Amino acid sequence: MIGRLRQSVLLAVVFFALNHVGVISGAISPPAGYRAAWVIRNLDIPQYITWINESRHRLLLADLHAPWQTGPGLFEPLFWLIARIPLPTLFAYYLAHFTLFCGAFYALLCAAEAFCRGREKWIALAAALCAVPLYLFGWAAAFACNSLKWQAVFASGLLDYGYDSADGLFRGGLSNSPTLTMGTIFVLVSMTLLAKYAESSARKFWIALCAVTFVSALMHPFEVFLIVAASAVPLLMRRRIFDWLGVGISGFLGLTPYLLLGIKSEWLRDAGDISPSSFHPLTIAAKFGLPCIAAAYFLAMRFRMPLPSDVVLKSWFISIPILFVLPGVPFPLHLLNGFAYCTGFLLVRRLATDKQIRPAMERHPRAAWGIFGALGALSAAALAVFYAQVWRDGKNPDPLWLLNTLERTEQKTLIDWVRDHSAPDALVFAPIDVAPWLATIPRTTFASHDLFSITYPKQAEEVEKAAKGEIPMQEIVDRYGVRIAVIPAKSAARIPAENWRADIGPWKIYEFPGAKLKPYPGLKVLDPGVRRSARSRVLGWIANCCGKRQE
């Protein structure tokens, strides 16, 4: 156990640093006029910081990224726990995330030993590391040929690996999310417990699986759908329907707070409808590359794998593409947490137990290792090019492909001014590159998140038009109740001079003292054409029934 813990910490240090090479790059050599932001500048990180800062004062959070009065409705237990750490917010955030990294690698090593034998576990982990998106190979080749045209063609491979299929462990660089790391922990632990229960029938493993399912649903209500679905076949094949029902009930109980809040909060239901709901399963093969394709191909040969734990792997592997196409599964990208490791375990186990392939590999070991080595070398080269690009763009004020980790030297002064000169209920209007960071004060901020702003594309367009002078600022103030407006100094915005309050760096700050936030009108008013999920319709129907009873 001590040896495994040491290995976990060592791997956590290596991969935590690897996933934060952009942050390290920006901290080492920021260009003139900029300073290290110490985080990747995506839209999720400032949202997490906003939630942590707001969680220091309350358990249920309002939507500070939507320019309306939303009221408390969001339950984020992970960030509430991080807020209890008596350290500055960013220190607490990184301490919690690194701790999760250590736990995730410990869970990964335990899972590898549960599913694979001897050196198979290291081969399986290497296969998981080689699950590189197909487009990333194309992008690496285009980069080697110095062809911007072909790099643009294959640029989605960068997002496939760094964001869309990131799991907060092996994969990342653009997301760096502790929720992904935590979700991967729950998936790996659940897989391991299910395998141990299927092999030994010891009730302690079933009880532990139910407990993990409950905590998973309570802490991050997405992976639970995969855990319950993937548990069905291994348990039902052994005629343990009540055991599977116990897993499902545990997950439902963990989801109960979110269901109750969804009934109470209209904006929470609407935010869930805006998030992506379905993807084509073939995108999974493209995102996880050759190991995933090979695993699917060998499974199609219908060769029976001998161990109960093999059934768990097959069930997990097959459940994910099925869930991807089912309507109503919330944010299916989170279902990919841990999929690379399931793929690696399954591929190695499939090859190790095949009555034709394994003897052929034993007869021709050089050819077998040559194939594995070539795949490993290609994957390593593609990943090296990817992380080199993360490094380059991390310290670039105007990155070509990815995201930087810089902020204007005056941004902290701007945030401090808004914090000191605005009330907690003020709505802040700012350029879209600054707005997410003003929300961290915390303040309700216009156009600061692509999902939680509810109508983000429209708001971003209004920010742009206001800066060009195509919309007078007073019109936006009247429509939303903007009290503080941060405007680029060189813009053509139409704002009365008497509303000016300060100049900070490249921004001018204006105040509209009498403005007040408007009540949240609902997505059916804001965007009547949006497609509502069955989940939202059911929760809304229950909310209407409860409202009528109260009347």
Residue pairs with C-beta under 8 A, 6 or more apart in sequence:
4 106
4 109
4 110
5 106
7 105
7 109
8 102
8 103
8 105
8 106
8 108
8 109
9 102
9 105
11 105
12 98
12 101
12 102
12 104
12 105
15 101
15 105
15 169
15 170
16 97
16 98
16 101
17 24
18 173
18 387
19 168
19 172
19 173
19 176
20 40
20 176
21 173
21 387
21 390
21 391
21 394
22 40
22 173
22 174
22 390
22 391
22 393
22 394
22 402
22 403
22 404
22 405
23 36
23 37
23 38
23 39
23 40
23 176
23 394
23 405
24 391
24 394
25 390
25 391
25 392
25 394
25 395
25 405
26 36
26 37
26 38
26 394
26 395
26 404
26 405
26 406
27 36
27 38
27 405
28 395
29 395
30 36
30 395
30 406
31 395
31 397
31 406
33 397
33 408
33 409
34 397
34 406
34 407
34 408
34 409
35 406
35 407
35 408
35 409
35 412
36 405
36 406
36 407
37 404
37 405
37 406
37 407
38 90
38 405
39 45
39 46
39 49
39 90
39 176
39 405
40 173
40 174
40 175
40 176
40 394
40 403
40 405
41 403
41 404
41 405
41 406
41 407
41 433
42 163
42 174
42 175
42 403
43 436
43 448
43 449
43 450
44 175
44 177
45 176
45 177
46 436
46 437
46 439
46 440
46 448
47 65
47 436
47 439
47 448
47 449
47 452
48 79
48 93
48 177
48 178
49 89
49 90
49 93
49 440
50 64
50 65
50 439
50 440
50 442
51 61
51 74
51 76
51 79
52 79
52 82
52 83
52 89
52 92
52 93
53 83
53 89
53 440
53 441
53 442
54 61
54 62
54 64
54 442
55 61
55 76
55 79
55 80
55 82
55 83
56 83
58 72
59 75
59 80
60 72
60 73
60 74
60 75
60 261
61 72
61 73
61 74
61 75
61 76
62 69
62 70
62 71
62 72
62 73
62 74
62 444
63 70
63 73
63 74
63 267
63 268
63 271
63 452
63 454
64 439
64 442
64 443
64 444
64 445
64 448
65 436
65 439
65 444
65 445
65 448
65 449
65 452
65 453
66 267
66 444
66 452
66 453
66 454
66 520
67 427
67 444
67 445
67 446
67 447
67 453
67 459
67 480
67 481
67 482
67 517
68 267
68 480
68 517
68 518
68 519
68 520
68 521
69 517
69 518
69 519
69 520
70 265
70 267
70 520
71 265
71 267
71 520
72 265
73 261
73 264
73 265
73 267
73 268
74 261
74 265
74 268
75 257
75 258
75 261
77 218
77 219
78 96
78 178
78 179
78 182
78 219
78 220
81 96
82 92
82 93
82 96
82 178
83 92
85 91
85 92
85 95
85 96
87 95
89 440
93 178
96 178
97 176
97 178
97 181
100 168
100 178
100 181
100 182
100 185
101 168
101 169
101 181
103 185
104 168
104 169
104 181
104 182
104 184
104 185
104 188
105 169
107 184
107 185
107 188
107 189
107 192
108 125
108 169
108 188
108 341
109 121
110 188
110 189
110 192
111 188
111 189
111 191
111 192
111 341
111 345
112 121
112 122
112 124
112 125
112 341
112 345
113 121
114 191
114 192
114 195
114 196
114 309
115 121
115 124
115 191
115 192
115 195
115 309
115 312
115 313
115 345
115 349
116 123
116 124
116 345
116 348
116 349
117 352
120 348
120 349
120 352
123 348
123 372
124 341
124 344
124 345
124 347
124 348
124 349
125 341
125 344
126 344
126 372
126 376
127 291
127 343
127 344
127 347
127 348
128 170
128 291
128 340
128 341
128 343
128 344
128 345
129 170
129 340
129 344
129 379
130 289
130 290
130 291
130 375
130 376
130 379
131 288
131 289
131 290
131 291
131 292
131 340
131 343
131 344
132 161
132 289
132 290
132 378
132 379
132 382
132 383
133 157
133 160
133 161
133 165
133 286
133 287
133 288
133 289
134 157
134 286
134 289
134 290
135 154
135 155
135 156
135 157
135 160
135 286
136 154
136 157
136 158
136 160
136 161
136 289
136 382
136 383
136 386
137 157
137 289
137 378
137 382
138 150
138 153
138 154
138 157
139 151
139 154
139 155
139 157
139 158
139 382
139 385
139 386
140 381
140 382
140 385
140 386
141 150
141 154
142 149
142 150
142 151
142 153
142 154
143 151
143 385
143 389
144 385
151 401
155 401
158 174
158 386
158 389
158 401
158 402
159 174
160 286
160 287
161 171
161 173
161 287
161 383
161 386
162 171
162 172
162 173
162 174
162 175
162 386
162 390
162 402
163 174
163 175
164 287
164 333
164 336
165 171
165 287
165 288
165 333
165 336
165 339
165 340
166 172
166 173
166 174
166 175
166 177
166 180
167 180
167 181
167 183
167 184
167 336
167 337
167 338
167 339
167 340
168 175
168 176
168 177
168 178
168 179
168 180
168 181
168 182
168 183
168 184
168 337
169 180
169 181
169 184
170 340
170 341
171 340
172 180
173 386
173 387
173 390
174 390
174 402
174 403
179 220
179 334
180 334
180 337
182 219
182 220
183 216
183 220
183 222
183 223
183 334
183 337
183 338
184 337
184 338
186 212
186 215
186 216
186 219
186 220
186 223
186 227
186 337
187 223
187 226
187 227
187 337
187 338
188 338
188 341
189 212
190 209
190 212
190 213
190 216
190 223
190 227
190 231
191 230
191 312
191 313
191 316
191 338
191 342
193 205
193 206
193 208
193 209
193 212
194 205
194 209
194 230
194 231
194 234
194 235
194 312
195 308
195 309
195 312
195 313
196 202
196 205
197 205
197 206
197 209
198 234
198 235
198 238
198 308
198 309
198 311
198 312
199 307
199 308
199 309
206 243
206 246
209 231
209 247
210 246
210 247
210 250
211 250
212 227
213 224
213 227
213 228
213 247
213 250
213 251
213 254
214 250
214 251
214 253
214 254
215 254
216 223
216 224
216 227
216 251
216 254
217 224
217 250
217 251
217 252
217 253
217 254
217 255
218 254
218 255
218 257
220 334
221 254
221 255
221 258
221 330
222 330
222 331
222 334
222 335
223 334
223 335
223 337
223 338
224 251
224 254
224 255
225 251
225 323
225 329
225 330
225 335
226 316
226 319
226 320
226 323
226 335
227 247
227 251
228 244
228 247
228 248
228 251
229 319
229 322
229 323
230 312
230 315
230 316
230 319
231 244
231 247
231 315
232 244
232 315
232 319
233 311
233 314
233 315
234 308
234 311
234 312
234 315
235 241
235 243
235 244
235 247
236 244
237 311
238 308
259 539
261 268
262 268
262 269
262 272
262 535
262 536
262 539
263 539
263 542
263 543
263 546
264 543
266 520
266 522
266 540
266 543
267 454
267 520
267 522
269 536
269 539
269 540
270 454
270 522
270 523
270 536
271 451
271 452
271 454
272 330
272 533
272 535
272 536
273 523
273 530
273 531
273 532
273 533
273 536
274 451
274 454
274 523
274 530
275 330
275 331
275 451
276 331
276 332
276 333
277 327
277 328
277 329
277 330
277 331
277 332
277 533
278 324
278 325
278 326
278 327
278 329
278 332
279 324
279 325
279 332
279 333
280 324
280 325
281 321
281 322
281 324
281 325
283 324
284 292
284 320
284 321
284 324
284 336
284 339
285 292
285 293
285 296
287 336
288 339
288 340
288 343
289 379
290 375
291 340
291 343
291 344
291 347
292 343
294 347
295 317
295 343
295 346
295 347
295 350
296 317
298 347
298 350
298 351
298 354
298 357
299 314
299 317
299 346
299 350
301 354
303 350
303 353
303 354
303 355
305 311
305 314
305 349
305 350
305 353
306 353
307 349
310 346
310 349
310 353
313 342
313 345
313 346
313 349
314 346
316 342
317 339
317 342
317 343
317 346
320 335
320 336
320 339
323 329
323 332
323 335
324 332
324 335
327 533
327 534
328 533
328 534
328 535
329 335
330 535
351 357
351 358
351 361
352 358
360 368
361 368
389 401
389 402
390 402
392 399
393 399
393 400
393 401
393 402
393 403
393 404
394 402
394 403
394 404
394 405
394 406
395 404
395 405
395 406
396 404
396 406
397 404
397 406
407 437
408 505
408 506
409 505
410 504
410 505
410 506
410 507
411 434
411 437
411 505
413 504
413 505
414 434
414 438
414 486
414 504
414 505
414 507
414 509
415 437
415 438
415 440
415 441
417 502
417 504
417 509
418 428
418 438
418 441
418 443
418 484
418 486
418 509
419 441
419 443
421 484
421 501
421 502
421 511
422 428
422 443
422 483
422 484
423 483
424 443
425 444
425 516
425 517
426 443
426 444
426 483
426 484
427 443
427 444
427 445
427 446
427 480
427 481
427 482
427 483
427 484
427 515
427 517
428 435
428 438
428 439
428 443
428 444
428 445
428 446
428 482
428 483
428 484
428 485
428 486
429 435
429 445
429 446
429 463
429 466
429 473
429 476
429 480
429 482
429 484
429 485
429 486
430 438
430 445
430 446
430 463
430 485
430 486
430 507
431 463
431 467
431 486
431 487
431 488
431 507
432 447
432 448
432 460
432 463
434 486
434 507
435 445
435 446
435 447
435 448
435 463
436 445
436 448
436 449
438 445
438 448
438 486
439 445
439 448
439 449
443 484
444 517
446 453
446 459
446 463
446 480
446 482
447 453
447 456
447 459
447 460
447 462
447 463
449 456
450 456
453 459
454 523
454 526
455 526
455 527
462 471
462 476
465 471
466 472
466 473
466 476
466 487
466 493
467 487
467 488
467 491
467 492
467 493
468 491
468 492
468 493
469 491
469 492
469 493
469 494
472 494
472 495
473 482
473 485
473 487
473 493
473 494
473 495
473 510
474 495
474 496
476 482
477 485
477 512
477 515
479 518
480 517
480 518
481 515
481 516
481 517
481 518
482 512
482 515
483 511
483 512
483 513
483 515
483 516
484 509
484 510
484 511
484 512
485 495
485 499
485 509
485 510
485 511
485 512
486 507
486 508
486 509
487 493
487 495
487 507
487 508
487 509
487 510
488 506
488 507
488 508
489 503
489 506
489 507
489 508
490 506
495 510
499 510
499 511
499 512
500 508
500 509
500 510
501 509
501 510
501 511
502 508
502 509
503 509
523 530
524 530
532 540
